[in-house]
Amino acid sequence: MPYDYDVLIVGAGPAGTACALGLAESGLRVGLLDKARFPRDKVCGDAIPGPTLKALARLNPAWAAELRALTAGHRTDVRTSRLLSPAGRLVSVDWRAPAFNAARLDFDAALLTLVRRHSATDIRENCPVRAVVADAEGVTVQLADGSRLRARLVVGCDGAHSAVARALAPAPLHRARHCAAVRAYFDGVADTPATTSDFLFLSRYRAGYCWVFPVGGGRCNVGFGMLSEDVARQKLDLKRVLRELLATHPALASRFAQARQLGPIQGFGLPLGGSRRPLTGPRALLCGDAAALIDPLQGHGIDKAVISGLLAAEHAARCCAAADFSAAALAPYAAAVHQRLGRDLGRRYRLMRLLARAPGLVEVAFGAARWPVLRRWLVQAVG
């Protein structure tokens, strides 16, 4: 049958661009769709964990260096995290792995620039997906403008509200496996070193935290998130909660007294990892947020998105070479993601739930962090 593409990637965020880069030398016809035109904002905490660059460097060290160069004027390198317990204990952790904070407006555009420079991927922006239908011969993706694209395999990298996941793996996540969050940008925040990210844990709002992340240019990404299950049970307005925290929390009120909010508070959802959500469907693979790979303890997922995108590229190339897109042929991808990411995400989800049920353990952990040996163990436990 005629195909427009061998592999059609839906979503040009970190997972989708990583998948396209992973297929750059495959010789396959690769398409990359996104509903937006880049650069575009993505509501997020904007933390880019160290494994993101490490995974890209394993693919091509020059590309990781180029990404750093592309984001040089739009990021701040992070060397320290300050963690404040509900009782006011402060622990400072210095990180060895290179990590940085960058607004997704700039970071995602830089990744897409790499795809344009180093692959023959056909990039289509402003292409919302209306429907995805798989059959024995391939996958048809119907776009909002009424046109259709045909592919041998589709890779869903289109985020927490993935059109591909809805079509091929429609079971929604339970609220206990989902986090809700809000964020806004500020400048003029006091006591905010450019290389330091702040995490504040709160006795009233368990299984969540407030953050202050510098993102370069004197701006900070400031937000608050917690389990959707708890948000619904307590009937919380997270935007209101964030405003109250910045105005009244003893560790925040003075820092934000002269700060200026640069835009509206915006909400977003985070499908938490460890759920064993299906990662494959008929002629389809799911990556990143579409595959529910957010870290349950820290709330970030860009590194998981990049890693899963690269794994999807490897397995997509294998399936295309064998002309085998059966469930058995796709299953090794899910096994690889579980081996690389899923086991650890499941363990971290269980730890997050334990700390939420027994908040006294949080204070015990902060107290133990005063001792160097125990601190190293705790750092390893939380990543």
C-alpha positions in Angstrom: 0.0 0.0 0.0 1.2 3.6 -0.5 2.4 5.3 2.6 3.3 8.9 3.2 5.7 7.9 5.9 7.3 4.8 7.4 7.1 6.4 10.9 4.8 9.3 11.7 5.6 11.0 15.0 2.8 13.0 16.6 4.0 15.8 18.9 7.2 17.8 18.4 8.2 18.2 22.1 11.2 16.5 23.7 9.9 13.0 23.1 9.0 13.6 19.5 12.2 15.4 18.6 14.3 12.8 20.3 12.5 10.1 18.3 13.1 12.0 15.1 16.8 12.4 15.9 17.1 8.7 16.8 15.8 7.9 13.3 18.0 10.5 11.5 20.3 7.8 10.1 17.7 5.1 9.6 16.9 5.8 6.0 13.2 5.7 6.8 10.6 8.3 5.7 9.8 10.1 9.0 7.1 12.7 9.6 6.8 14.9 12.6 3.5 16.7 13.3 2.6 19.2 16.0 -0.6 21.1 16.5 1.3 24.4 17.3 3.8 26.5 15.4 7.2 26.8 17.1 8.4 28.5 19.2 5.4 27.9 21.4 4.9 28.0 25.1 4.4 24.7 27.1 3.2 25.0 30.6 5.8 23.2 32.7 8.2 23.6 35.6 11.0 24.1 33.1 13.5 21.9 34.8 15.8 20.0 32.4 17.3 17.1 34.4 20.9 15.9 33.8 19.9 12.6 32.1 18.3 14.6 29.3 21.7 15.8 28.0 23.3 12.5 28.8 20.8 10.5 26.7 21.3 12.9 23.8 25.1 12.8 24.1 25.0 9.0 23.9 23.2 9.4 20.6 25.6 12.1 19.3 27.9 14.1 21.6 28.0 17.0 19.1 24.2 17.3 19.3 24.3 17.6 23.1 26.9 20.3 22.8 24.9 22.1 20.1 21.8 22.0 22.3 23.7 23.8 25.0 24.9 26.4 22.6 21.3 26.9 21.2 20.0 27.5 24.7 22.9 29.5 26.0 21.0 32.8 26.2 17.8 31.2 27.5 18.7 29.0 30.5 20.4 28.9 33.9 22.6 26.1 34.9 21.6 24.5 38.2 24.1 23.3 40.7 22.2 23.4 43.9 18.7 22.5 45.2 17.4 24.0 48.5 14.7 21.9 50.1 12.6 23.2 52.9 10.6 20.8 55.1 7.1 21.5 56.4 8.6 22.3 59.8 11.1 24.7 58.3 14.2 22.6 58.1 16.5 23.6 55.3 18.7 21.1 53.4 20.9 22.2 50.5 22.1 19.6 48.0 24.9 20.2 45.4 24.4 18.3 42.2 27.3 16.8 40.1 25.3 15.9 37.0 24.9 18.9 34.6 21.3 20.2 34.6 19.6 23.4 33.8 16.3 25.3 33.8 15.0 26.8 30.6 11.6 28.0 29.5 10.0 25.4 27.2 9.3 28.1 24.7 13.1 28.2 24.1 14.1 24.6 24.9 11.6 22.8 22.7 12.4 25.2 19.8 16.1 24.4 20.2 15.4 20.6 20.0 13.3 21.1 16.9 16.2 23.1 15.4 18.4 20.1 15.9 15.9 18.0 14.0 15.8 20.5 11.1 19.6 20.6 10.9 20.5 16.9 11.3 17.7 14.9 9.8 15.5 14.6 6.7 12.4 14.6 8.9 9.3 16.2 7.3 8.2 18.7 9.9 4.6 19.8 9.8 3.5 22.5 12.2 0.0 23.8 12.8 -1.3 20.2 12.2 -3.8 19.2 15.0 -4.8 15.6 14.8 -8.5 14.8 14.8 -8.4 10.9 14.6 -6.0 8.0 14.5 -7.2 4.7 13.0 -5.1 1.6 12.7 -5.8 -1.4 10.4 -3.9 -4.5 9.3 -2.0 -2.6 6.7 -1.1 0.7 8.5 -2.2 3.8 10.4 -4.3 6.6 9.1 -4.0 10.0 10.8 -6.8 12.4 10.0 -5.9 16.1 10.5 -8.2 18.9 11.6 -8.1 20.4 8.1 -9.6 17.2 6.7 -6.5 15.8 5.1 -5.1 12.4 5.9 -1.7 10.9 6.3 -0.8 7.2 6.0 2.1 5.5 7.9 3.4 2.1 8.7 3.8 3.0 12.3 2.7 6.0 14.5 4.6 7.2 17.6 2.5 9.2 20.0 4.6 11.9 21.7 1.7 14.4 22.0 1.6 14.9 25.8 -0.7 14.3 28.6 -3.8 14.7 26.5 -2.4 12.6 23.7 -4.7 12.1 20.7 -2.8 8.9 19.8 -3.2 7.5 23.4 -7.0 8.3 23.3 -7.4 6.5 20.1 -5.3 3.4 20.7 -5.0 3.1 24.5 -8.0 5.0 25.7 -8.2 4.0 29.4 -7.8 7.2 31.5 -5.4 7.4 34.5 -6.9 7.3 37.9 -6.6 10.5 39.9 -4.2 8.8 42.3 -1.8 8.4 39.3 -2.1 12.0 38.1 -0.8 15.3 39.4 -2.3 18.8 38.9 -0.1 21.9 38.9 0.0 25.6 38.2 2.8 27.9 37.4 3.6 31.6 36.6 6.7 33.6 35.7 8.0 36.3 38.0 10.9 38.7 38.1 12.4 40.5 41.0 12.2 37.5 43.4 14.6 38.1 46.3 17.1 35.5 47.5 17.1 33.6 44.3 20.7 32.6 43.1 20.7 31.9 39.4 22.1 28.4 40.0 19.7 27.3 42.8 16.3 25.7 42.6 14.0 25.8 45.6 11.5 23.1 46.7 9.1 23.8 49.6 7.2 21.0 51.2 4.0 21.8 53.0 2.2 20.1 55.9 -1.2 21.1 54.7 -0.7 19.9 51.1 0.8 16.5 51.1 2.1 14.6 48.0 3.1 17.8 46.4 5.4 20.9 46.7 5.9 24.5 45.8 8.8 25.4 43.6 10.9 28.5 42.6 13.1 27.8 39.6 15.3 30.5 38.0 15.1 30.2 34.2 17.5 32.9 33.1 17.2 36.6 32.4 16.2 37.3 36.0 13.0 35.4 35.7 11.7 32.5 37.8 9.2 29.8 37.1 7.1 29.6 40.3 4.5 26.9 40.8 2.7 24.4 43.0 1.5 20.9 42.3 -0.1 17.9 44.1 -2.0 14.7 43.5 -5.2 15.3 41.5 -6.9 12.9 43.9 -6.2 15.2 46.8 -7.1 18.3 44.8 -10.5 16.9 44.1 -11.1 15.6 47.6 -10.2 19.0 49.2 -11.9 20.9 46.4 -8.8 23.1 45.9 -8.3 26.0 43.5 -4.6 25.6 42.9 -4.2 29.1 41.4 -5.6 30.5 44.7 -3.4 28.2 46.7 -0.3 29.5 44.9 -1.2 33.1 45.4 -1.8 32.5 49.1 1.5 30.7 49.5 3.4 33.5 47.9 1.7 36.1 50.1 1.7 34.3 53.5 4.3 31.5 53.6 7.1 32.5 56.0 9.8 31.5 53.5 8.1 33.1 50.5 6.3 36.2 51.5 9.3 38.5 51.9 10.9 37.1 48.8 7.9 38.0 46.7 7.0 41.3 48.3 8.6 43.3 45.5 8.3 40.6 42.8 6.4 41.2 39.6 4.2 38.6 38.0 4.9 38.4 34.2 1.8 36.6 33.0 -1.2 34.6 34.2 -1.0 31.6 36.4 -1.6 28.6 34.1 -2.5 25.0 35.0 -1.2 21.7 33.6 -1.5 18.0 34.3 1.2 15.4 34.9 0.5 11.7 34.3 2.7 10.0 36.9 5.0 7.1 36.1 4.8 3.7 37.6 1.3 3.0 36.5 2.2 0.3 33.9 0.0 2.2 31.4 -0.1 0.4 28.0 2.8 1.8 25.9 1.8 0.1 22.7 -1.4 -0.2 20.6 -2.2 -1.4 17.1 0.7 0.0 15.0 1.5 2.5 17.7 4.1 3.3 20.4 3.6 5.9 23.2 6.4 8.1 24.6 6.9 10.8 27.3 3.8 12.2 28.9 1.6 10.3 26.5 3.0 7.1 28.1 2.6 8.5 31.7 6.4 8.8 32.5 6.4 11.7 34.9 8.7 11.3 38.0 6.2 10.9 40.9 8.7 12.3 43.5 10.1 15.3 41.6 7.4 16.0 39.0 9.7 16.3 36.0 9.5 14.3 32.9 11.7 15.8 30.1 14.5 13.3 30.7 12.0 10.4 30.6 10.5 11.9 27.4 13.8 12.0 25.6 14.9 8.5 26.8 11.6 7.0 25.7 11.7 8.8 22.4 15.1 7.4 21.7 14.0 3.9 22.6 10.9 4.3 20.4 13.2 5.2 17.5 15.3 2.1 18.0 12.3 -0.2 18.1 10.5 1.6 15.2 13.5 1.1 13.0 13.6 -2.6 14.0 9.9 -3.1 13.2 10.2 -1.3 9.8 13.3 -3.4 8.9 11.4 -6.6 9.7 8.1 -5.3 8.2 6.5 -6.7 11.4 4.2 -4.4 13.4 2.3 -7.1 15.3 1.7 -6.8 19.0 4.5 -9.3 19.6 6.9 -7.2 17.5 6.0 -4.0 19.4 6.1 -5.6 22.9 9.9 -5.3 23.2 9.5 -1.5 23.3 7.3 -1.6 26.3 9.7 -4.1 28.0 12.6 -1.8 27.3 10.9 1.3 28.7 9.9 -0.7 31.8 13.5 -1.9 32.2 15.0 1.5 31.7 12.4 3.7 33.4 9.3 1.9 34.7 10.8 0.0 37.6 12.3 3.0 39.1 9.2 5.1 38.5 7.1 2.5 40.2 9.4 2.5 43.3 9.3 6.3 43.4 5.5 6.3 43.2 5.3 4.0 46.2 7.8 6.1 48.1 5.7 9.3 47.3 2.5 7.6 48.6 4.3 6.5 51.7 5.6 10.0 52.5 2.1 11.4 51.8 0.5 9.0 54.3 3.2 9.4 57.0 4.3 13.1 56.9 6.5 12.5 60.0 8.8 10.5 57.8 9.5 13.7 55.8 10.9 15.5 58.9 12.9 12.3 59.8 14.4 12.4 56.3 15.3 16.1 56.6 16.8 15.5 60.0 18.9 12.5 58.7 20.2 14.7 55.9 22.4 16.5 58.4 24.7 13.5 58.3 26.8 13.2 55.1 26.4 9.4 54.7 22.7 9.5 55.1 22.4 12.6 52.9 24.1 10.7 50.0 21.7 7.8 50.4 18.7 10.2 50.5 19.9 12.0 47.4 20.1 8.7 45.6 16.6 7.7 46.7 15.0 10.9 45.4 17.2 11.2 42.3 
